[in-house]
Amino acid sequence: MNPVEFLRRHPAVLVLVVLAPVIAAAWRYLPLSTAIRAVFLVVAFLTSVAVFYATNRADGGDGTDAPEREIRGSDWTYAKILTIAAGLAICATVWLGSRAPWVAAFLGLGYLAVAYQLRRDAAPTALLYELVLLFAVPLFAKFLTTGLYFGGGDVLRHVTFVNRMLDAGSVLAIQPSAYWMYPGFHLLVGSFAELLGLTTYDAMVLTGLVAYSALVPLVYLTVRALWGDEAVAFGTVIAFTLLLVLKPYVLAFYPQALAVAMLFVGVYLNASLFTAETARAARRYAAVVPLLAVAMATTHHLTFVIALVPLGLLLGLLVVQRGVAASDFRSALSRASNVQVVYAFPLLIAAVVLFAYWLYTPSIFLTRMVGGLVTFFVLTTGGGEGGGIFLYGVGLVTDDVRTAIRWLYSPDGIYYALLSGLLLVAFYETVQHWRRHLDRMPLLATGLILSGLLLPLPLPVPWLDRIRLLVAIVAVFPLGVALSRLARTNPRYPRYAVGALVLIAAGASASFAAPVARDLDSLHTDKQRVQIEYGEREYRTVQSLSSFLDDHAATTNTGTQLIRNTFLSEGYRGSSIGLSPEEDGMSAAAGLMIVREEWTDHKLLLVDGSQVTISDDRFAVAEARRNKVYESGGTSLFWSDSEFVGVFGRSETASGNATPAAQNGTAA
């Protein structure tokens, strides 16, 4: 057996050659706690090797490709059972006020049922319906049990913009924000709110839930057009429903989340366009592409700039693939440019529409994008004055060995280990059966290369959450190939099939706990320090305070970004003044100052960009010493006819230009 054939049969050797020095370097150069967390890669490698060799004998391990399995039948029995189970999970969530056990049980049983059906005859429509349920039910349960989930905070800003637009009857009311030039999201949510009589926030969440649930069958149709293989199609759909990065932004829905959904639609249209069997069918798809481009251009901006990276990588790999196949890169470029007008024209029109609108609004996002990158570089290299980190009565929180070890067997650690393992299985499958996947090799390679950004990273990356949303579009394809390998396991090896079912069910439950239950601290070792939701009572208190101050105070020291954005979303018309963190304590202008007991449980992001942490003791002392004129539900108002000085005492550690480590391994 020559070396090439050996590596084709045993591609894990290639991964081991790369992984071993990476782990060794992590143990040598990174902090011990970070190196311990990197052990999830070892777990992923061992899992992937076990899955690969367990499914190898039944999937062409002798060098031939296993036959593609067509899924047929019309049995809706499991779909009916899962519908009842979904209803019970939702009812239990509402009645008992706790969703974690019911939703986790529903997901585990549901994915077991789907995996079981994939190994037997099953109706594609029934399976798609079941997968829509498995995707939507956990998110809907979270919506029902959360007062207001806002994730990173953009939701509250866009609630404000939609309310302004609806009140004025014009997108110009969104000014001075630049989003008045990109009102697609706000028009959609506003229309939904008006038609159904919903609050803006409820309409925003339900719009995101409907939009992303509709992508489940769309992903299936896309892969069917590209692969023509039911197993890969359903594997990709399962991967879509399990991806961590998508789910938080279905509920914390904002313009980029809608733009990413549009890009999924664009991928489907282009896949259908280039695989259409007749020119008439191609023209139908081609007619929709420019319309989609107009919608995308007026919805978000940064999304499509970032999208140029995976698109450029995909096109480059496509040229390389054609060049290798033809042994002539010049002819490959020539053939790549020789595309029929019916295919190229709509894509050209779409590109012209996007760039024309970008050129119309150059200062809106191009200069801000460059400025953001420069600011990030300056702050992370310590060369500028950032907002700073201030700790009043608490020490600097550092990652320790015990927490790192607990993370490995937490839902987050299990999720990332399984995700990494499936990506490795996809790599093995692609190498071993390269003939089967040859035509889609550039797409698979793009997904595998960029999917590393979905894993926990030891260094901060600018706009990482935004980038991950786009990476999800291409990452689902290699994950689908990996899951399809599990579905092809020969029924003569039932123990391997059982292992595959358990793996999928475990991944389902872990994926629920990782992103969807981010607000349930008991499931996580890394506590969510920044507040990402309001409880029902807490939200009503903040609403009441906003209304009170709107009637009685022209100016208020709202202090944090969260309170300022919440007040704006509630229609507060007064002036908001930020708090000023200093080494000797917090300071603020004379008048009213808002303080909240929740501040002792979370890291505060102030209007000026500073990050503040306050201890319970310091907060209690401040309450005892200051003139409190209002208190309700843990929220108070301090009054002073002179400037507030030294609130919460001296900072234990003050840094004017420090930047905290980015939490690249968690979802907001």
C-alpha positions in Angstrom: 0.0 0.0 0.0 1.5 3.3 -1.1 1.5 6.3 1.3 -1.3 8.2 -0.5 -3.6 5.1 -0.3 -2.6 4.6 3.4 -3.6 8.2 4.2 -6.8 7.9 2.3 -7.7 4.9 4.3 -6.4 6.4 7.6 -6.9 10.2 7.4 -6.8 10.5 11.2 -3.1 10.2 10.9 -3.0 13.6 9.1 -5.0 15.2 12.0 -2.8 13.6 14.6 0.3 15.1 12.9 -1.2 18.6 13.2 -3.0 18.2 16.6 -0.1 16.8 18.6 2.2 19.9 18.2 -0.8 22.2 18.8 -1.7 20.6 22.1 2.0 20.5 23.1 2.3 24.3 22.3 -0.8 25.0 24.3 0.6 23.3 27.4 3.9 25.1 26.9 2.9 28.6 26.1 -0.7 29.2 27.3 -1.9 29.5 30.9 -2.6 26.1 32.5 -6.3 26.7 32.7 -6.5 27.5 29.0 -4.3 24.5 28.2 -6.7 22.2 30.2 -9.7 23.5 28.2 -7.8 22.6 25.0 -8.2 19.0 26.1 -11.6 19.0 24.5 -9.7 18.7 21.2 -8.2 15.5 22.3 -11.6 14.2 23.3 -12.9 15.3 19.9 -10.1 13.5 18.1 -10.7 10.2 20.0 -14.4 10.4 19.4 -13.9 11.1 15.7 -11.5 8.1 15.3 -14.0 5.8 17.1 -16.9 7.0 14.9 -14.8 6.8 11.7 -13.5 3.2 12.2 -16.9 2.0 13.7 -18.6 3.1 10.4 -15.7 2.3 8.1 -16.5 -1.3 7.2 -20.0 -0.4 6.2 -19.1 2.7 4.2 -16.7 1.8 1.5 -13.6 1.3 3.7 -12.3 -1.0 0.9 -11.9 2.0 -1.4 -15.4 1.8 -3.0 -18.2 4.2 -2.4 -21.2 2.9 -0.5 -24.4 3.2 -2.4 -26.5 6.3 -1.6 -29.6 5.4 0.3 -32.9 6.9 -0.8 -35.4 7.6 2.0 -39.0 6.7 1.1 -42.3 6.0 2.9 -45.2 8.0 4.3 -45.4 7.1 8.0 -46.3 10.1 10.2 -46.5 8.1 13.4 -43.3 9.6 14.9 -44.3 13.1 13.8 -47.6 12.7 15.6 -45.8 11.4 18.8 -43.3 14.3 18.7 -46.1 16.8 18.2 -47.7 15.5 21.4 -44.4 15.6 23.2 -43.7 19.1 22.0 -47.1 20.2 23.4 -46.4 18.5 26.7 -43.0 20.1 27.0 -44.4 23.6 26.3 -47.3 23.0 28.8 -44.9 21.7 31.5 -42.7 24.7 30.9 -45.6 27.2 31.3 -47.3 25.5 34.3 -44.1 24.7 36.3 -42.1 27.7 35.3 -39.0 25.6 34.4 -38.1 24.5 30.9 -34.7 22.8 31.3 -35.7 19.2 32.1 -38.7 19.1 29.8 -37.0 20.6 26.8 -33.9 18.5 27.3 -36.0 15.3 27.5 -38.0 16.4 24.4 -34.8 17.0 22.4 -33.1 13.8 23.4 -36.1 11.7 22.6 -36.8 13.7 19.4 -33.4 13.4 17.9 -33.3 9.7 18.8 -36.5 9.2 16.9 -35.2 11.2 13.9 -31.9 9.2 13.8 -33.9 5.9 14.0 -36.1 6.9 11.1 -33.1 8.0 9.0 -31.9 4.4 9.2 -35.2 3.1 7.9 -37.8 4.2 5.4 -39.3 7.5 6.4 -41.2 10.3 4.7 -39.0 13.3 4.0 -41.9 15.7 4.7 -42.5 14.0 8.1 -38.8 14.2 9.0 -38.7 17.9 8.1 -41.7 18.6 10.2 -40.1 16.8 13.1 -36.9 18.8 12.7 -38.7 22.1 12.6 -40.3 21.1 15.9 -36.9 20.2 17.4 -35.5 23.5 16.3 -38.4 25.7 17.3 -39.7 24.2 20.6 -36.7 25.0 22.8 -36.6 28.6 21.5 -40.3 29.1 22.0 -40.0 27.7 25.5 -37.3 30.2 26.3 -39.5 33.0 24.9 -42.3 31.9 27.2 -40.1 31.8 30.3 -38.1 34.9 29.8 -39.3 38.4 30.5 -37.2 40.0 27.9 -34.1 38.4 26.3 -31.9 40.9 24.6 -28.5 39.1 24.3 -25.8 41.6 23.5 -28.2 44.6 23.7 -28.9 45.4 20.0 -32.4 44.1 20.4 -33.4 47.1 22.7 -31.9 49.6 20.2 -33.9 48.1 17.4 -37.1 48.0 19.4 -36.6 51.8 19.8 -36.1 52.2 16.1 -39.2 50.2 15.2 -41.3 52.1 17.7 -40.1 55.5 16.3 -40.8 54.4 12.8 -44.3 53.2 13.6 -45.2 56.3 15.6 -44.0 58.7 12.8 -45.0 56.5 9.9 -41.7 57.0 8.2 -38.2 55.3 8.3 -36.7 58.8 8.6 -37.8 58.7 12.2 -35.0 56.1 12.8 -32.4 59.0 12.5 -29.9 59.9 13.7 -29.0 56.2 13.5 -27.7 55.1 10.1 -30.3 52.3 10.1 -32.8 54.7 8.4 -30.9 53.8 5.2 -31.2 50.1 6.1 -34.8 49.8 7.2 -35.6 46.3 5.8 -35.5 44.6 9.2 -37.6 47.4 10.9 -40.2 47.4 8.1 -40.6 43.6 8.4 -40.9 43.6 12.2 -43.1 46.7 12.3 -45.5 45.1 9.7 -45.6 41.9 11.8 -46.4 43.9 14.9 -49.2 45.9 13.3 -50.8 43.0 11.5 -50.9 40.8 14.6 -51.4 43.4 17.3 -48.2 42.4 19.1 -45.7 44.5 21.0 -42.6 45.3 19.1 -40.4 43.0 21.1 -42.8 40.0 20.8 -43.1 40.7 17.0 -39.3 40.8 16.8 -38.8 37.5 18.5 -41.6 35.7 16.7 -40.3 37.0 13.3 -36.9 35.5 14.0 -38.4 32.2 15.1 -40.6 32.0 12.0 -37.7 33.1 9.7 -35.2 30.6 11.0 -37.7 27.7 11.3 -38.5 28.2 7.7 -34.8 27.8 6.9 -35.0 24.1 8.0 -36.8 22.9 4.8 -34.8 25.4 2.8 -31.5 23.9 3.9 -32.8 20.4 2.9 -33.8 21.7 -0.6 -30.4 23.3 -1.0 -28.4 20.2 -0.2 -30.8 18.0 -2.3 -29.9 20.3 -5.3 -26.2 20.1 -4.6 -25.7 16.5 -3.6 -28.9 14.7 -4.8 -28.5 12.6 -1.7 -31.2 12.3 1.0 -28.8 11.2 3.7 -26.5 14.2 3.3 -29.6 16.5 3.0 -31.0 15.4 6.3 -27.6 15.3 8.0 -27.2 18.9 7.0 -30.6 19.8 8.4 -29.8 18.1 11.7 -26.5 20.0 11.8 -28.4 23.3 11.2 -30.8 22.6 14.1 -27.9 21.8 16.4 -25.5 24.7 15.6 -24.9 26.8 18.7 -24.1 30.1 17.0 -27.6 30.5 15.4 -30.0 29.9 18.3 -29.3 32.9 20.5 -29.9 35.3 17.6 -33.2 33.8 16.7 -34.5 35.2 19.9 -32.2 38.2 20.1 -33.2 38.9 16.6 -31.6 42.0 14.9 -30.7 43.1 11.3 -27.7 40.9 10.8 -29.6 37.8 11.9 -32.2 38.6 9.2 -29.4 39.3 6.7 -27.9 35.8 7.4 -31.3 34.2 6.9 -31.4 36.0 3.5 -28.0 34.7 2.7 -29.2 31.1 3.3 -32.0 31.9 0.8 -29.4 33.2 -1.6 -27.4 30.0 -1.3 -30.6 28.0 -2.1 -31.4 30.2 -5.1 -27.9 29.9 -6.5 -27.7 26.1 -5.9 -31.0 25.7 -7.7 -30.0 28.1 -10.4 -26.8 26.2 -11.3 -28.3 22.8 -11.0 -31.5 23.5 -12.9 -32.2 20.9 -15.6 -33.8 23.4 -18.0 -33.2 27.0 -19.0 -36.8 27.8 -18.1 -36.4 26.5 -14.5 -33.1 28.5 -14.2 -34.9 31.7 -15.4 -37.4 31.3 -12.6 -34.7 31.2 -10.0 -32.7 34.0 -11.8 -35.7 36.3 -11.6 -35.7 36.2 -7.8 -31.9 36.8 -7.2 -32.0 40.6 -8.0 -35.0 41.1 -5.8 -33.3 39.3 -2.9 -30.2 41.5 -3.5 -32.4 44.7 -3.1 -33.8 43.3 0.1 -30.3 42.4 1.4 -28.8 45.8 0.5 -31.5 47.6 2.5 -31.3 45.3 5.6 -27.7 45.3 6.7 -24.3 46.4 5.6 -21.4 44.7 7.5 -22.9 41.2 6.9 -22.1 41.3 3.2 -18.7 42.8 3.7 -17.7 39.9 6.0 -19.4 37.5 3.6 -16.8 38.4 1.0 -14.2 36.4 2.9 -16.0 33.0 2.7 -17.1 33.8 -0.8 -13.6 34.7 -1.9 -12.2 31.5 -0.3 -14.9 29.4 -2.0 -14.2 30.9 -5.4 -10.5 30.5 -5.0 -10.8 26.8 -4.0 -13.2 26.3 -7.0 -10.5 27.6 -9.4 -7.9 25.4 -7.7 -10.1 22.4 -8.0 -10.8 22.9 -11.7 -7.1 23.6 -12.3 -6.0 20.4 -10.6 -8.6 18.4 -12.5 -7.5 19.9 -15.8 -3.8 20.3 -14.9 -4.1 23.7 -16.4 -5.0 26.7 -14.3 -5.3 29.0 -17.2 -8.0 26.9 -18.9 -9.7 26.5 -15.5 -10.0 30.3 -15.2 -11.2 30.4 -18.8 -13.9 27.8 -18.2 -14.9 29.5 -14.9 -15.5 32.8 -16.8 -17.4 31.0 -19.6 -20.7 30.8 -17.9 -24.0 31.1 -19.7 -25.7 34.5 -19.4 -28.8 33.0 -17.8 -26.6 32.0 -14.8 -24.2 35.0 -14.6 -26.6 37.9 -15.3 -28.7 37.7 -12.1 -25.6 37.3 -10.0 -24.0 40.3 -11.7 -27.2 42.4 -11.2 -27.2 41.4 -7.5 -23.6 42.5 -7.1 -24.2 45.8 -8.8 -27.2 46.5 -6.6 -25.3 45.8 -3.4 -22.2 47.8 -4.3 -24.2 50.7 -5.7 -26.1 51.0 -2.4 -22.8 50.7 -0.5 -21.3 53.5 -2.6 -24.4 55.6 -1.9 -23.8 55.3 1.8 -20.0 55.1 2.1 -19.6 56.9 5.4 -22.3 54.9 7.0 -20.4 51.7 7.4 -17.1 51.6 5.5 -15.4 54.3 7.5 -16.9 52.9 10.8 -15.7 49.4 9.9 -12.2 50.7 9.4 -12.4 52.8 12.5 -13.6 49.9 14.5 -10.7 47.7 13.4 -8.2 50.4 14.2 -9.8 50.9 17.6 -9.7 47.2 18.4 -6.1 47.0 17.3 -5.1 50.0 19.4 -6.9 48.8 22.5 -5.7 45.2 22.3 -2.1 46.3 21.9 -2.4 48.7 24.8 -1.7 51.7 22.7 -4.8 53.8 23.5 -7.2 55.0 26.1 -10.1 52.5 26.3 -13.1 52.6 28.6 -11.2 50.7 31.4 -12.0 48.1 34.0 -13.0 49.1 37.5 -13.5 46.7 40.4 -15.3 48.1 43.4 -14.9 45.7 46.3 -14.1 42.6 44.2 -10.9 41.2 42.8 -10.1 40.5 39.2 -11.8 37.3 38.1 -9.3 34.9 36.6 -9.8 31.4 35.1 -8.5 28.7 37.5 -7.7 25.1 37.0 -10.7 23.8 38.9 -13.1 25.8 36.7 -11.3 24.7 33.5 -11.6 21.0 34.5 -15.3 21.4 35.3 -15.8 23.1 31.9 -14.6 20.0 30.1 -17.6 17.9 31.3 -20.1 20.8 31.3 -22.7 21.2 28.5 -20.4 23.7 26.9 -17.4 21.4 26.9 -19.4 18.4 25.7 -21.0 20.4 22.9 -17.6 21.7 21.6 -16.1 18.2 21.8 -18.9 16.7 19.8 -18.9 19.6 17.3 -15.1 19.3 16.8 -15.4 15.5 16.5 -18.1 15.7 13.8 -16.0 18.2 11.9 -13.1 15.7 12.0 -15.4 12.9 10.8 -16.4 15.2 7.9 -12.7 15.6 7.1 -12.1 11.9 7.2 -15.1 11.2 5.0 -14.1 13.8 2.5 -10.6 12.4 2.2 -11.7 8.7 2.1 -14.5 9.2 -0.4 -13.1 12.1 -2.4 -14.7 10.9 -5.6 -18.2 11.0 -4.1 -17.7 14.6 -2.9 -15.4 15.9 -5.7 -17.9 18.3 -7.3 -18.7 19.8 -3.9 -15.1 19.7 -2.6 -14.6 23.6 -2.6 -17.7 24.0 -0.5 -16.7 21.3 2.0 -13.2 22.7 2.2 -14.5 26.2 2.8 -16.7 25.0 5.6 -14.0 22.9 7.2 -11.4 25.7 7.1 -13.7 28.4 8.5 -15.5 26.2 11.0 -12.5 26.5 13.4 -14.0 30.0 14.2 -17.0 28.2 15.8 -14.8 26.7 18.5 -13.5 28.4 21.7 -10.5 30.6 20.9 -7.8 31.7 23.3 -7.5 35.2 21.7 -10.0 38.0 21.1 -11.2 38.4 17.5 -13.1 41.5 16.4 -16.7 41.0 15.6 -16.4 37.3 16.3 -20.1 36.7 17.0 -21.0 38.4 13.7 -18.4 36.4 11.8 -19.6 33.1 13.4 -23.2 33.8 12.1 -21.8 33.8 8.6 -19.5 30.9 9.1 -22.6 28.8 10.0 -23.8 29.1 6.4 -20.9 27.0 5.1 -20.2 25.0 8.3 -23.5 23.1 8.0 -22.3 21.3 4.9 -19.3 19.3 6.3 -21.3 18.6 9.4 -24.1 17.2 7.3 -21.6 15.0 5.5 -20.4 13.7 8.8 -23.9 13.0 10.1 -24.8 11.3 6.8 -21.9 8.8 7.4 -23.6 7.8 10.7 -26.9 7.3 8.8 -25.2 5.0 6.3 -24.0 2.6 9.0 -24.8 -0.9 7.9 -27.7 -2.5 9.8 -25.6 -5.6 10.3 -23.6 -3.6 12.9 -26.4 -2.6 15.3 -24.0 -1.6 18.1 -22.5 1.0 15.8 -26.0 2.3 15.0 -26.8 2.5 18.7 -23.6 4.5 19.3 -24.5 6.9 16.5 -28.0 7.4 17.9 -26.6 8.1 21.4 -24.1 10.5 19.9 -26.7 12.5 18.1 -29.0 12.6 21.2 -26.2 13.7 23.4 -25.2 16.5 21.0 -28.9 17.6 20.9 -29.2 17.9 24.7 -25.8 19.6 24.9 -26.6 22.0 22.2 -29.8 23.0 24.1 -27.8 23.6 27.3 -25.0 25.5 25.6 -26.7 28.3 23.6 -30.4 28.1 24.3 -30.1 27.9 28.1 -27.4 30.5 28.5 -29.5 32.2 31.0 -29.6 29.1 33.3 -26.4 29.6 35.3 -26.7 26.2 37.0 -25.9 24.5 33.7 -22.6 26.4 33.1 -19.3 26.7 34.8 -18.6 30.0 33.0 -21.2 32.3 34.5 -22.7 34.9 32.2 -21.3 38.1 33.8 -23.0 40.6 31.5 -26.8 40.7 31.9 -28.6 39.3 28.9 -32.2 39.2 30.0 -34.8 40.8 32.2 -37.1 38.7 34.4 -40.8 39.4 34.2 -40.9 41.4 37.5 -37.6 43.1 36.9 -38.7 44.3 33.4 -42.0 45.7 34.8 -40.1 47.6 37.4 -37.8 49.2 34.8 -40.8 50.0 32.7 -42.5 51.7 35.6 -39.4 53.7 36.4 -39.0 54.8 32.8 -42.6 56.1 32.8 -42.1 57.8 36.2 -38.9 59.6 35.1 -40.4 60.6 31.8 -43.1 62.5 33.7 -41.0 63.9 36.5 -37.3 64.3 35.4 -35.8 66.0 32.4 -32.4 64.5 33.1 -31.3 61.3 34.7 -28.0 59.5 35.4 -29.0 56.2 33.7 -25.4 55.1 33.8 -25.3 51.8 32.0 -25.8 51.0 28.3 -28.6 48.5 29.3 -30.7 51.0 31.2 -30.2 53.7 28.6 -31.3 51.4 25.8 -34.2 50.1 27.8 -35.5 53.6 28.6 -35.2 54.5 24.9 -37.2 51.4 23.9 -39.9 52.5 26.3 -40.1 55.9 24.8 -38.2 57.9 27.5 -37.9 61.5 26.3 -35.5 62.9 28.9 -31.8 63.2 28.7 -29.6 60.3 29.8 -26.3 61.0 31.4 -23.7 58.3 31.9 -21.9 57.5 35.1 -18.1 58.2 35.3 -16.1 55.4 36.9 -12.9 56.6 38.6 -10.3 55.1 40.8 -11.8 56.9 43.8 -15.3 55.7 43.0 -18.2 56.4 40.6 -19.1 60.0 40.0 -22.2 61.5 38.3 -23.8 64.9 37.8 -26.2 66.3 40.4 -29.7 65.1 40.4 -31.1 61.6 40.1 -28.9 58.5 39.8 -30.3 55.0 39.0 -28.9 52.1 40.9 -30.0 48.4 40.7 -29.3 45.4 43.0 -28.7 43.4 39.8 -25.5 45.3 39.5 -23.9 43.1 42.1 -24.6 40.0 40.0 -23.3 41.2 36.6 -20.5 43.0 34.9 -21.8 46.5 34.0 -21.1 48.1 30.6 -21.3 51.9 30.9 -22.1 54.4 28.3 -18.5 55.4 27.9 -17.4 51.8 27.3 -16.0 51.1 30.7 -16.6 47.8 32.5 -17.5 47.9 36.2 -18.0 45.2 38.8 -19.5 46.0 42.3 -19.6 43.8 45.4 -22.6 43.3 47.6 -20.9 45.0 50.5 -20.0 48.2 48.6 -23.5 48.4 47.1 -25.1 48.0 50.6 -22.8 50.8 52.0 -23.8 53.1 49.1 -27.5 52.5 49.7 -27.1 53.3 53.5 -25.1 56.5 52.9 -27.0 58.0 50.0 -30.3 59.9 49.9 -32.7 57.3 48.4 -35.9 58.8 47.1 -37.3 55.8 45.2 -37.2 52.1 45.5 -39.1 49.3 43.8 -38.2 45.7 42.8 -34.5 46.1 43.5 -34.2 49.4 41.6 -33.5 52.7 43.4 -33.0 56.4 42.8 -30.4 58.3 44.6 -30.8 62.1 44.9 -28.1 64.8 45.3 -28.2 68.5 44.8 -24.5 68.4 44.1 -22.2 66.2 42.1 -22.1 62.5 43.1 -18.5 61.6 44.1 -16.9 58.4 45.4 -20.0 56.2 45.0 -19.1 52.6 45.8 -15.7 53.5 47.2 -12.2 53.1 45.8 -11.6 50.7 42.9 -9.5 47.7 43.9 -7.9 47.7 40.4 -8.4 50.5 37.9 -7.1 50.4 34.4 -7.6 53.1 31.9 -6.7 51.1 28.9 -7.2 47.5 29.8 -9.3 45.3 27.7 -10.9 42.1 29.2 -10.4 38.8 27.6 -13.1 38.1 25.0 -15.5 35.3 25.8 -15.0 33.6 22.5 -16.3 30.3 23.7 -19.7 31.3 24.7 -22.8 32.8 23.1 -24.2 36.1 24.4 
